[in-house]
Amino acid sequence: MTQQPDIDRTLSELERTHAETFAEPWQAQAFAMVIKLFEQGVFDWSEWTDTLSEEIRSAGARGEADRGDTYYQHWLAALEVLLLRKAVLERKILDSRIEQWRRAYLNTPHGQPIELAAGAQPEI
């Protein structure tokens, strides 16, 4: 049985190695997730490139401006689409996590790092 690599270590190494390539750490993390999921056979490369291309085309058709900093937003949106299509991720779970990040952002004082725990729903 092969041992799975430590994804946190892999992401950290990628961020250090390619610090100049990515404007923000989340971009390196999104990039690494796509590569890892491809390597694990969740999707093939042509599925990925087709989905990413469609996301970029769709954004243009919706009138979203390409400000030069949107590429990894498209990358992340394409990853979400592909994981939903492949039933690796459920829409309800994705929407819940997006809402949790939104609450975390709103609950975090300006200048402080945003942590997902800050967006947890209080238990009733």
C-alpha positions as CSV (number, residue, x, y, z in Angstrom):
1,M,0.0,0.0,0.0
2,T,1.4,3.4,-0.9
3,Q,1.5,6.1,1.7
4,Q,-0.4,9.4,0.8
5,P,1.8,12.4,0.9
6,D,1.3,15.1,3.6
7,I,-0.9,17.6,1.7
8,D,-0.1,20.4,4.1
9,R,3.6,19.9,3.6
10,T,3.1,19.7,-0.1
11,L,1.1,22.9,-0.2
12,S,3.7,24.7,2.1
13,E,6.6,23.6,-0.2
14,L,4.7,24.7,-3.3
15,E,4.0,28.1,-1.7
16,R,7.7,28.6,-0.8
17,T,9.0,27.4,-4.2
18,H,6.6,29.4,-6.3
19,A,6.1,32.5,-4.1
20,E,6.7,34.8,-7.1
21,T,4.2,32.8,-9.3
22,F,1.2,33.3,-7.1
23,A,-0.1,36.7,-5.8
24,E,-1.8,35.1,-2.8
25,P,-1.3,31.8,-0.9
26,W,-4.8,30.6,-1.7
27,Q,-3.9,30.6,-5.4
28,A,-1.0,28.2,-4.8
29,Q,-3.3,26.1,-2.7
30,A,-6.0,25.9,-5.4
31,F,-3.3,25.1,-8.0
32,A,-1.9,22.3,-5.8
33,M,-5.4,20.9,-5.2
34,V,-6.0,20.6,-8.9
35,I,-2.7,18.9,-9.5
36,K,-3.2,16.5,-6.6
37,L,-6.8,15.6,-7.7
38,F,-5.5,15.0,-11.2
39,E,-2.7,12.8,-10.0
40,Q,-5.2,10.8,-7.9
41,G,-7.3,10.2,-11.0
42,V,-10.3,12.2,-9.9
43,F,-10.4,13.7,-13.4
44,D,-8.2,13.7,-16.5
45,W,-6.3,16.7,-17.7
46,S,-8.6,17.3,-20.7
47,E,-11.6,17.4,-18.4
48,W,-9.8,20.0,-16.3
49,T,-8.7,22.2,-19.2
50,D,-12.1,22.0,-20.8
51,T,-13.8,23.0,-17.6
52,L,-11.4,25.9,-16.9
53,S,-11.7,27.1,-20.5
54,E,-15.5,27.1,-20.2
55,E,-15.4,28.9,-16.9
56,I,-13.2,31.7,-18.4
57,R,-15.5,31.9,-21.5
58,S,-18.6,32.0,-19.3
59,A,-17.2,34.8,-17.1
60,G,-16.6,36.8,-20.3
61,A,-20.1,36.1,-21.5
62,R,-21.5,37.3,-18.1
63,G,-19.6,40.6,-18.7
64,E,-17.1,40.0,-16.0
65,A,-14.0,42.1,-16.6
66,D,-10.6,40.4,-16.9
67,R,-8.7,42.7,-14.6
68,G,-5.6,40.6,-14.9
69,D,-6.1,39.1,-11.4
70,T,-9.1,36.9,-12.1
71,Y,-7.3,33.8,-13.5
72,Y,-7.2,31.9,-10.2
73,Q,-10.7,32.9,-9.4
74,H,-11.7,31.1,-12.6
75,W,-9.4,28.3,-11.6
76,L,-11.2,27.9,-8.3
77,A,-14.7,28.2,-9.9
78,A,-13.7,25.5,-12.4
79,L,-12.5,23.2,-9.7
80,E,-15.8,23.6,-7.9
81,V,-17.8,22.9,-11.1
82,L,-15.7,19.8,-11.8
83,L,-15.9,18.4,-8.3
84,L,-19.7,18.9,-8.2
85,R,-20.1,17.3,-11.7
86,K,-18.0,14.3,-10.5
87,A,-20.0,14.1,-7.3
88,V,-16.9,14.5,-5.2
89,L,-18.5,17.5,-3.6
90,E,-22.1,18.2,-2.7
91,R,-23.6,21.6,-3.5
92,K,-25.1,21.8,0.0
93,I,-21.6,21.3,1.6
94,L,-20.0,23.7,-0.8
95,D,-22.6,26.4,-0.1
96,S,-22.3,25.8,3.7
97,R,-18.5,26.3,3.5
98,I,-18.7,29.4,1.4
99,E,-21.2,30.9,4.0
100,Q,-18.9,29.9,6.8
101,W,-16.0,31.7,5.2
102,R,-18.2,34.8,4.6
103,R,-19.2,34.8,8.3
104,A,-15.5,34.3,9.3
105,Y,-14.6,37.4,7.1
106,L,-17.3,39.5,8.7
107,N,-16.3,38.4,12.3
108,T,-12.6,39.1,11.8
109,P,-11.2,42.4,12.9
110,H,-9.5,44.4,10.1
111,G,-5.9,43.5,9.7
112,Q,-6.2,40.1,11.3
113,P,-5.9,36.8,9.5
114,I,-9.2,35.2,8.7
115,E,-9.7,31.8,10.3
116,L,-12.6,29.5,9.4
117,A,-13.5,28.9,13.0
118,A,-14.6,32.5,13.3
119,G,-17.5,31.7,10.9
120,A,-18.8,28.7,12.8
121,Q,-22.5,28.8,13.5
122,P,-23.3,28.9,17.2
123,E,-24.8,25.7,18.5
124,I,-28.4,26.0,19.6
